[in-house]
Amino acid sequence: FFSGLDQLLINLILINILVYILRTVLIDVVDSVIKNLLSRYIIIIIVNITWIVFVFLLLFVLDPLFAMAILSFLIVAITLPSLAAKKRLRSFLLG
């Protein structure tokens, strides 16, 4: 039915839905089975990073320019508060 980019998009969307469902189930299972808090957090972080890779892969296939805009926004949104906090802390410590 579909060929080329259309088939790739359909496959990526279906894989993303499947990975999201597996992610949700896996996080629930990890929460109920693993009692060690550090191990639980490490496994959940690995699962979430894997899911983020699928989301960004889908974005880059749909529209690379849009994906780069989102990625740039996320980089600024994550690093800017950190830099502001470092500046405030440094000025507080120096007097």
URTAWO-V501555 format. One record per backbone hydrogen bond with DSSP energy under -0.5 kcal/mol. NH is the residue of the N-H (numbers start at 1). CO is the residue of the C=O. E is the energy in kcal/mol with one decimal. If there is no record, write none. Layout:
BEGIN
NH & CO & E
NH & CO & E
END
This chain:
BEGIN
6 & 3 & -1.2
8 & 4 & -1.8
9 & 5 & -2.7
10 & 6 & -2.3
11 & 7 & -2.5
12 & 8 & -2.6
13 & 9 & -2.6
14 & 10 & -2.4
15 & 11 & -2.7
16 & 12 & -2.5
17 & 13 & -2.3
18 & 14 & -2.4
19 & 15 & -3.0
20 & 16 & -2.4
21 & 17 & -2.3
22 & 18 & -2.7
23 & 19 & -2.7
24 & 20 & -2.4
25 & 21 & -2.4
26 & 22 & -3.0
27 & 23 & -2.5
28 & 24 & -1.9
29 & 25 & -2.4
30 & 26 & -2.8
31 & 27 & -2.4
32 & 28 & -1.7
33 & 29 & -2.4
34 & 30 & -1.9
35 & 33 & -0.5
40 & 36 & -2.2
41 & 37 & -2.4
42 & 38 & -2.3
43 & 39 & -2.3
44 & 40 & -2.3
45 & 41 & -2.4
46 & 42 & -2.1
47 & 43 & -2.3
48 & 44 & -2.5
49 & 45 & -2.4
50 & 46 & -2.1
51 & 47 & -2.0
52 & 48 & -2.4
53 & 49 & -1.9
54 & 50 & -1.5
55 & 51 & -2.0
56 & 52 & -2.6
57 & 53 & -2.3
58 & 54 & -2.1
59 & 55 & -2.2
60 & 56 & -2.7
61 & 57 & -1.7
62 & 58 & -2.3
63 & 59 & -2.6
67 & 63 & -2.4
68 & 64 & -2.3
69 & 65 & -1.9
70 & 66 & -2.2
71 & 67 & -2.6
72 & 68 & -2.6
73 & 69 & -2.3
74 & 70 & -2.5
75 & 71 & -2.2
76 & 72 & -2.3
77 & 73 & -2.9
78 & 74 & -2.0
79 & 75 & -2.5
80 & 76 & -2.4
81 & 77 & -0.5
82 & 78 & -0.7
83 & 79 & -2.4
84 & 80 & -2.4
85 & 81 & -2.3
86 & 82 & -2.0
87 & 83 & -2.1
88 & 84 & -2.4
89 & 85 & -2.5
90 & 86 & -2.6
91 & 87 & -2.5
92 & 88 & -2.1
93 & 89 & -2.5
94 & 90 & -2.2
95 & 91 & -0.7
END
